[in-house]
C-alpha cells in the first residue's frame, strides 16, 4: 500500500494541504491528470486515489478510483 504522503505527491498535491483539500478537488485533480497520463501513470494515479480514499474513508474517491469507464468518458468529454 502506498504511503499517504506519497499518494498526495503522486497527484501533485502538497501533503501539507491534506487537511484543507476536499475530496471533490482531489477527484478533479485525478481526472485531469488521468487524461494526460500514459498507462503506467494512470495506474499510479489510481493507486494514489485509492490510497487517499481509504485513508479518508471517502466513498466518492474509492468509486472514482474503481471506475475505469468514467475515466474514458472524462477524457472524451474534455476534447
Phi and psi restraints in degrees (range 20) as a CNS / XPLOR table:
assign (resid 1 and name C) (resid 2 and name N)
       (resid 2 and name CA) (resid 2 and name C) 1.0 -76.7 20.0 2
assign (resid 2 and name N) (resid 2 and name CA)
       (resid 2 and name C) (resid 3 and name N) 1.0 142.6 20.0 2
assign (resid 2 and name C) (resid 3 and name N)
       (resid 3 and name CA) (resid 3 and name C) 1.0 -64.5 20.0 2
assign (resid 3 and name N) (resid 3 and name CA)
       (resid 3 and name C) (resid 4 and name N) 1.0 144.7 20.0 2
assign (resid 3 and name C) (resid 4 and name N)
       (resid 4 and name CA) (resid 4 and name C) 1.0 -61.0 20.0 2
assign (resid 4 and name N) (resid 4 and name CA)
       (resid 4 and name C) (resid 5 and name N) 1.0 -44.7 20.0 2
assign (resid 4 and name C) (resid 5 and name N)
       (resid 5 and name CA) (resid 5 and name C) 1.0 -61.3 20.0 2
assign (resid 5 and name N) (resid 5 and name CA)
       (resid 5 and name C) (resid 6 and name N) 1.0 -39.9 20.0 2
assign (resid 5 and name C) (resid 6 and name N)
       (resid 6 and name CA) (resid 6 and name C) 1.0 -64.5 20.0 2
assign (resid 6 and name N) (resid 6 and name CA)
       (resid 6 and name C) (resid 7 and name N) 1.0 -36.5 20.0 2
assign (resid 6 and name C) (resid 7 and name N)
       (resid 7 and name CA) (resid 7 and name C) 1.0 -64.4 20.0 2
assign (resid 7 and name N) (resid 7 and name CA)
       (resid 7 and name C) (resid 8 and name N) 1.0 -44.0 20.0 2
assign (resid 7 and name C) (resid 8 and name N)
       (resid 8 and name CA) (resid 8 and name C) 1.0 -61.2 20.0 2
assign (resid 8 and name N) (resid 8 and name CA)
       (resid 8 and name C) (resid 9 and name N) 1.0 -44.8 20.0 2
assign (resid 8 and name C) (resid 9 and name N)
       (resid 9 and name CA) (resid 9 and name C) 1.0 -62.9 20.0 2
assign (resid 9 and name N) (resid 9 and name CA)
       (resid 9 and name C) (resid 10 and name N) 1.0 -38.3 20.0 2
assign (resid 9 and name C) (resid 10 and name N)
       (resid 10 and name CA) (resid 10 and name C) 1.0 -61.2 20.0 2
assign (resid 10 and name N) (resid 10 and name CA)
       (resid 10 and name C) (resid 11 and name N) 1.0 -30.4 20.0 2
assign (resid 10 and name C) (resid 11 and name N)
       (resid 11 and name CA) (resid 11 and name C) 1.0 -91.1 20.0 2
assign (resid 11 and name N) (resid 11 and name CA)
       (resid 11 and name C) (resid 12 and name N) 1.0 1.0 20.0 2
assign (resid 11 and name C) (resid 12 and name N)
       (resid 12 and name CA) (resid 12 and name C) 1.0 78.9 20.0 2
assign (resid 12 and name N) (resid 12 and name CA)
       (resid 12 and name C) (resid 13 and name N) 1.0 22.9 20.0 2
assign (resid 12 and name C) (resid 13 and name N)
       (resid 13 and name CA) (resid 13 and name C) 1.0 -107.8 20.0 2
assign (resid 13 and name N) (resid 13 and name CA)
       (resid 13 and name C) (resid 14 and name N) 1.0 128.6 20.0 2
assign (resid 13 and name C) (resid 14 and name N)
       (resid 14 and name CA) (resid 14 and name C) 1.0 -63.6 20.0 2
assign (resid 14 and name N) (resid 14 and name CA)
       (resid 14 and name C) (resid 15 and name N) 1.0 123.5 20.0 2
assign (resid 14 and name C) (resid 15 and name N)
       (resid 15 and name CA) (resid 15 and name C) 1.0 -55.5 20.0 2
assign (resid 15 and name N) (resid 15 and name CA)
       (resid 15 and name C) (resid 16 and name N) 1.0 -23.7 20.0 2
assign (resid 15 and name C) (resid 16 and name N)
       (resid 16 and name CA) (resid 16 and name C) 1.0 -66.6 20.0 2
assign (resid 16 and name N) (resid 16 and name CA)
       (resid 16 and name C) (resid 17 and name N) 1.0 -18.9 20.0 2
assign (resid 16 and name C) (resid 17 and name N)
       (resid 17 and name CA) (resid 17 and name C) 1.0 -89.0 20.0 2
assign (resid 17 and name N) (resid 17 and name CA)
       (resid 17 and name C) (resid 18 and name N) 1.0 -0.4 20.0 2
assign (resid 17 and name C) (resid 18 and name N)
       (resid 18 and name CA) (resid 18 and name C) 1.0 -58.0 20.0 2
assign (resid 18 and name N) (resid 18 and name CA)
       (resid 18 and name C) (resid 19 and name N) 1.0 -25.8 20.0 2
assign (resid 18 and name C) (resid 19 and name N)
       (resid 19 and name CA) (resid 19 and name C) 1.0 -84.8 20.0 2
assign (resid 19 and name N) (resid 19 and name CA)
       (resid 19 and name C) (resid 20 and name N) 1.0 -15.8 20.0 2
assign (resid 19 and name C) (resid 20 and name N)
       (resid 20 and name CA) (resid 20 and name C) 1.0 -108.9 20.0 2
assign (resid 20 and name N) (resid 20 and name CA)
       (resid 20 and name C) (resid 21 and name N) 1.0 -16.6 20.0 2
assign (resid 20 and name C) (resid 21 and name N)
       (resid 21 and name CA) (resid 21 and name C) 1.0 -87.4 20.0 2
assign (resid 21 and name N) (resid 21 and name CA)
       (resid 21 and name C) (resid 22 and name N) 1.0 133.6 20.0 2
assign (resid 21 and name C) (resid 22 and name N)
       (resid 22 and name CA) (resid 22 and name C) 1.0 -88.6 20.0 2
assign (resid 22 and name N) (resid 22 and name CA)
       (resid 22 and name C) (resid 23 and name N) 1.0 164.6 20.0 2
assign (resid 22 and name C) (resid 23 and name N)
       (resid 23 and name CA) (resid 23 and name C) 1.0 -58.8 20.0 2
assign (resid 23 and name N) (resid 23 and name CA)
       (resid 23 and name C) (resid 24 and name N) 1.0 -44.9 20.0 2
assign (resid 23 and name C) (resid 24 and name N)
       (resid 24 and name CA) (resid 24 and name C) 1.0 -63.6 20.0 2
assign (resid 24 and name N) (resid 24 and name CA)
       (resid 24 and name C) (resid 25 and name N) 1.0 -36.8 20.0 2
assign (resid 24 and name C) (resid 25 and name N)
       (resid 25 and name CA) (resid 25 and name C) 1.0 -65.8 20.0 2
assign (resid 25 and name N) (resid 25 and name CA)
       (resid 25 and name C) (resid 26 and name N) 1.0 -41.5 20.0 2
assign (resid 25 and name C) (resid 26 and name N)
       (resid 26 and name CA) (resid 26 and name C) 1.0 -63.0 20.0 2
assign (resid 26 and name N) (resid 26 and name CA)
       (resid 26 and name C) (resid 27 and name N) 1.0 -43.3 20.0 2
assign (resid 26 and name C) (resid 27 and name N)
       (resid 27 and name CA) (resid 27 and name C) 1.0 -62.7 20.0 2
assign (resid 27 and name N) (resid 27 and name CA)
       (resid 27 and name C) (resid 28 and name N) 1.0 -40.6 20.0 2
assign (resid 27 and name C) (resid 28 and name N)
       (resid 28 and name CA) (resid 28 and name C) 1.0 -61.7 20.0 2
assign (resid 28 and name N) (resid 28 and name CA)
       (resid 28 and name C) (resid 29 and name N) 1.0 -42.7 20.0 2
assign (resid 28 and name C) (resid 29 and name N)
       (resid 29 and name CA) (resid 29 and name C) 1.0 -63.9 20.0 2
assign (resid 29 and name N) (resid 29 and name CA)
       (resid 29 and name C) (resid 30 and name N) 1.0 -43.7 20.0 2
assign (resid 29 and name C) (resid 30 and name N)
       (resid 30 and name CA) (resid 30 and name C) 1.0 -56.9 20.0 2
assign (resid 30 and name N) (resid 30 and name CA)
       (resid 30 and name C) (resid 31 and name N) 1.0 -48.7 20.0 2
assign (resid 30 and name C) (resid 31 and name N)
       (resid 31 and name CA) (resid 31 and name C) 1.0 -65.4 20.0 2
assign (resid 31 and name N) (resid 31 and name CA)
       (resid 31 and name C) (resid 32 and name N) 1.0 -38.5 20.0 2
assign (resid 31 and name C) (resid 32 and name N)
       (resid 32 and name CA) (resid 32 and name C) 1.0 -65.4 20.0 2
assign (resid 32 and name N) (resid 32 and name CA)
       (resid 32 and name C) (resid 33 and name N) 1.0 -46.2 20.0 2
assign (resid 32 and name C) (resid 33 and name N)
       (resid 33 and name CA) (resid 33 and name C) 1.0 -68.9 20.0 2
assign (resid 33 and name N) (resid 33 and name CA)
       (resid 33 and name C) (resid 34 and name N) 1.0 -33.5 20.0 2
assign (resid 33 and name C) (resid 34 and name N)
       (resid 34 and name CA) (resid 34 and name C) 1.0 -57.2 20.0 2
assign (resid 34 and name N) (resid 34 and name CA)
       (resid 34 and name C) (resid 35 and name N) 1.0 -44.0 20.0 2
assign (resid 34 and name C) (resid 35 and name N)
       (resid 35 and name CA) (resid 35 and name C) 1.0 -66.3 20.0 2
assign (resid 35 and name N) (resid 35 and name CA)
       (resid 35 and name C) (resid 36 and name N) 1.0 -21.2 20.0 2
assign (resid 35 and name C) (resid 36 and name N)
       (resid 36 and name CA) (resid 36 and name C) 1.0 -111.0 20.0 2
assign (resid 36 and name N) (resid 36 and name CA)
       (resid 36 and name C) (resid 37 and name N) 1.0 14.2 20.0 2
assign (resid 36 and name C) (resid 37 and name N)
       (resid 37 and name CA) (resid 37 and name C) 1.0 -109.7 20.0 2
assign (resid 37 and name N) (resid 37 and name CA)
       (resid 37 and name C) (resid 38 and name N) 1.0 153.9 20.0 2
assign (resid 37 and name C) (resid 38 and name N)
       (resid 38 and name CA) (resid 38 and name C) 1.0 -83.9 20.0 2
assign (resid 38 and name N) (resid 38 and name CA)
       (resid 38 and name C) (resid 39 and name N) 1.0 -178.2 20.0 2
assign (resid 38 and name C) (resid 39 and name N)
       (resid 39 and name CA) (resid 39 and name C) 1.0 -56.5 20.0 2
assign (resid 39 and name N) (resid 39 and name CA)
       (resid 39 and name C) (resid 40 and name N) 1.0 -42.5 20.0 2
assign (resid 39 and name C) (resid 40 and name N)
       (resid 40 and name CA) (resid 40 and name C) 1.0 -67.2 20.0 2
assign (resid 40 and name N) (resid 40 and name CA)
       (resid 40 and name C) (resid 41 and name N) 1.0 -44.1 20.0 2
assign (resid 40 and name C) (resid 41 and name N)
       (resid 41 and name CA) (resid 41 and name C) 1.0 -61.7 20.0 2
assign (resid 41 and name N) (resid 41 and name CA)
       (resid 41 and name C) (resid 42 and name N) 1.0 -39.5 20.0 2
assign (resid 41 and name C) (resid 42 and name N)
       (resid 42 and name CA) (resid 42 and name C) 1.0 -64.5 20.0 2
assign (resid 42 and name N) (resid 42 and name CA)
       (resid 42 and name C) (resid 43 and name N) 1.0 -40.0 20.0 2
assign (resid 42 and name C) (resid 43 and name N)
       (resid 43 and name CA) (resid 43 and name C) 1.0 -62.4 20.0 2
assign (resid 43 and name N) (resid 43 and name CA)
       (resid 43 and name C) (resid 44 and name N) 1.0 -43.9 20.0 2
assign (resid 43 and name C) (resid 44 and name N)
       (resid 44 and name CA) (resid 44 and name C) 1.0 -63.6 20.0 2
assign (resid 44 and name N) (resid 44 and name CA)
       (resid 44 and name C) (resid 45 and name N) 1.0 -41.1 20.0 2
assign (resid 44 and name C) (resid 45 and name N)
       (resid 45 and name CA) (resid 45 and name C) 1.0 -64.0 20.0 2
assign (resid 45 and name N) (resid 45 and name CA)
       (resid 45 and name C) (resid 46 and name N) 1.0 -40.7 20.0 2
assign (resid 45 and name C) (resid 46 and name N)
       (resid 46 and name CA) (resid 46 and name C) 1.0 -63.7 20.0 2
assign (resid 46 and name N) (resid 46 and name CA)
       (resid 46 and name C) (resid 47 and name N) 1.0 -42.8 20.0 2
assign (resid 46 and name C) (resid 47 and name N)
       (resid 47 and name CA) (resid 47 and name C) 1.0 -63.3 20.0 2
assign (resid 47 and name N) (resid 47 and name CA)
       (resid 47 and name C) (resid 48 and name N) 1.0 -42.4 20.0 2
assign (resid 47 and name C) (resid 48 and name N)
       (resid 48 and name CA) (resid 48 and name C) 1.0 -62.1 20.0 2
assign (resid 48 and name N) (resid 48 and name CA)
       (resid 48 and name C) (resid 49 and name N) 1.0 -46.3 20.0 2
assign (resid 48 and name C) (resid 49 and name N)
       (resid 49 and name CA) (resid 49 and name C) 1.0 -65.4 20.0 2
assign (resid 49 and name N) (resid 49 and name CA)
       (resid 49 and name C) (resid 50 and name N) 1.0 -40.3 20.0 2
assign (resid 49 and name C) (resid 50 and name N)
       (resid 50 and name CA) (resid 50 and name C) 1.0 -63.2 20.0 2
assign (resid 50 and name N) (resid 50 and name CA)
       (resid 50 and name C) (resid 51 and name N) 1.0 -42.0 20.0 2
assign (resid 50 and name C) (resid 51 and name N)
       (resid 51 and name CA) (resid 51 and name C) 1.0 -59.6 20.0 2
assign (resid 51 and name N) (resid 51 and name CA)
       (resid 51 and name C) (resid 52 and name N) 1.0 -47.3 20.0 2
assign (resid 51 and name C) (resid 52 and name N)
       (resid 52 and name CA) (resid 52 and name C) 1.0 -68.4 20.0 2
assign (resid 52 and name N) (resid 52 and name CA)
       (resid 52 and name C) (resid 53 and name N) 1.0 -37.4 20.0 2
assign (resid 52 and name C) (resid 53 and name N)
       (resid 53 and name CA) (resid 53 and name C) 1.0 -60.8 20.0 2
assign (resid 53 and name N) (resid 53 and name CA)
       (resid 53 and name C) (resid 54 and name N) 1.0 -41.7 20.0 2
assign (resid 53 and name C) (resid 54 and name N)
       (resid 54 and name CA) (resid 54 and name C) 1.0 -66.6 20.0 2
assign (resid 54 and name N) (resid 54 and name CA)
       (resid 54 and name C) (resid 55 and name N) 1.0 -44.6 20.0 2
assign (resid 54 and name C) (resid 55 and name N)
       (resid 55 and name CA) (resid 55 and name C) 1.0 -64.0 20.0 2
assign (resid 55 and name N) (resid 55 and name CA)
       (resid 55 and name C) (resid 56 and name N) 1.0 -34.9 20.0 2
assign (resid 55 and name C) (resid 56 and name N)
       (resid 56 and name CA) (resid 56 and name C) 1.0 -97.0 20.0 2
assign (resid 56 and name N) (resid 56 and name CA)
       (resid 56 and name C) (resid 57 and name N) 1.0 0.9 20.0 2
assign (resid 56 and name C) (resid 57 and name N)
       (resid 57 and name CA) (resid 57 and name C) 1.0 51.0 20.0 2
assign (resid 57 and name N) (resid 57 and name CA)
       (resid 57 and name C) (resid 58 and name N) 1.0 47.8 20.0 2
assign (resid 57 and name C) (resid 58 and name N)
       (resid 58 and name CA) (resid 58 and name C) 1.0 -105.2 20.0 2
assign (resid 58 and name N) (resid 58 and name CA)
       (resid 58 and name C) (resid 59 and name N) 1.0 106.5 20.0 2
assign (resid 58 and name C) (resid 59 and name N)
       (resid 59 and name CA) (resid 59 and name C) 1.0 -61.8 20.0 2
assign (resid 59 and name N) (resid 59 and name CA)
       (resid 59 and name C) (resid 60 and name N) 1.0 -42.3 20.0 2
assign (resid 59 and name C) (resid 60 and name N)
       (resid 60 and name CA) (resid 60 and name C) 1.0 -59.5 20.0 2
assign (resid 60 and name N) (resid 60 and name CA)
       (resid 60 and name C) (resid 61 and name N) 1.0 -38.7 20.0 2
assign (resid 60 and name C) (resid 61 and name N)
       (resid 61 and name CA) (resid 61 and name C) 1.0 -69.0 20.0 2
assign (resid 61 and name N) (resid 61 and name CA)
       (resid 61 and name C) (resid 62 and name N) 1.0 -42.5 20.0 2
assign (resid 61 and name C) (resid 62 and name N)
       (resid 62 and name CA) (resid 62 and name C) 1.0 -64.8 20.0 2
assign (resid 62 and name N) (resid 62 and name CA)
       (resid 62 and name C) (resid 63 and name N) 1.0 -39.1 20.0 2
assign (resid 62 and name C) (resid 63 and name N)
       (resid 63 and name CA) (resid 63 and name C) 1.0 -64.9 20.0 2
assign (resid 63 and name N) (resid 63 and name CA)
       (resid 63 and name C) (resid 64 and name N) 1.0 -42.6 20.0 2
assign (resid 63 and name C) (resid 64 and name N)
       (resid 64 and name CA) (resid 64 and name C) 1.0 -63.7 20.0 2
assign (resid 64 and name N) (resid 64 and name CA)
       (resid 64 and name C) (resid 65 and name N) 1.0 -39.7 20.0 2
assign (resid 64 and name C) (resid 65 and name N)
       (resid 65 and name CA) (resid 65 and name C) 1.0 -68.5 20.0 2
assign (resid 65 and name N) (resid 65 and name CA)
       (resid 65 and name C) (resid 66 and name N) 1.0 -28.7 20.0 2
assign (resid 65 and name C) (resid 66 and name N)
       (resid 66 and name CA) (resid 66 and name C) 1.0 -88.0 20.0 2
assign (resid 66 and name N) (resid 66 and name CA)
       (resid 66 and name C) (resid 67 and name N) 1.0 -15.3 20.0 2
assign (resid 66 and name C) (resid 67 and name N)
       (resid 67 and name CA) (resid 67 and name C) 1.0 -97.5 20.0 2
assign (resid 67 and name N) (resid 67 and name CA)
       (resid 67 and name C) (resid 68 and name N) 1.0 89.1 20.0 2
assign (resid 67 and name C) (resid 68 and name N)
       (resid 68 and name CA) (resid 68 and name C) 1.0 -72.1 20.0 2
assign (resid 68 and name N) (resid 68 and name CA)
       (resid 68 and name C) (resid 69 and name N) 1.0 -26.5 20.0 2
assign (resid 68 and name C) (resid 69 and name N)
       (resid 69 and name CA) (resid 69 and name C) 1.0 -63.3 20.0 2
assign (resid 69 and name N) (resid 69 and name CA)
       (resid 69 and name C) (resid 70 and name N) 1.0 -42.8 20.0 2
assign (resid 69 and name C) (resid 70 and name N)
       (resid 70 and name CA) (resid 70 and name C) 1.0 -59.8 20.0 2
assign (resid 70 and name N) (resid 70 and name CA)
       (resid 70 and name C) (resid 71 and name N) 1.0 -39.1 20.0 2
assign (resid 70 and name C) (resid 71 and name N)
       (resid 71 and name CA) (resid 71 and name C) 1.0 -59.5 20.0 2
assign (resid 71 and name N) (resid 71 and name CA)
       (resid 71 and name C) (resid 72 and name N) 1.0 -41.3 20.0 2
assign (resid 71 and name C) (resid 72 and name N)
       (resid 72 and name CA) (resid 72 and name C) 1.0 -67.5 20.0 2
assign (resid 72 and name N) (resid 72 and name CA)
       (resid 72 and name C) (resid 73 and name N) 1.0 -41.4 20.0 2
assign (resid 72 and name C) (resid 73 and name N)
       (resid 73 and name CA) (resid 73 and name C) 1.0 -64.0 20.0 2
assign (resid 73 and name N) (resid 73 and name CA)
       (resid 73 and name C) (resid 74 and name N) 1.0 -42.2 20.0 2
assign (resid 73 and name C) (resid 74 and name N)
       (resid 74 and name CA) (resid 74 and name C) 1.0 -65.5 20.0 2
assign (resid 74 and name N) (resid 74 and name CA)
       (resid 74 and name C) (resid 75 and name N) 1.0 -36.6 20.0 2
assign (resid 74 and name C) (resid 75 and name N)
       (resid 75 and name CA) (resid 75 and name C) 1.0 -64.8 20.0 2
assign (resid 75 and name N) (resid 75 and name CA)
       (resid 75 and name C) (resid 76 and name N) 1.0 -44.2 20.0 2
assign (resid 75 and name C) (resid 76 and name N)
       (resid 76 and name CA) (resid 76 and name C) 1.0 -66.8 20.0 2
assign (resid 76 and name N) (resid 76 and name CA)
       (resid 76 and name C) (resid 77 and name N) 1.0 -36.2 20.0 2
assign (resid 76 and name C) (resid 77 and name N)
       (resid 77 and name CA) (resid 77 and name C) 1.0 -76.2 20.0 2
assign (resid 77 and name N) (resid 77 and name CA)
       (resid 77 and name C) (resid 78 and name N) 1.0 -19.7 20.0 2
assign (resid 77 and name C) (resid 78 and name N)
       (resid 78 and name CA) (resid 78 and name C) 1.0 -73.0 20.0 2
assign (resid 78 and name N) (resid 78 and name CA)
       (resid 78 and name C) (resid 79 and name N) 1.0 -34.9 20.0 2
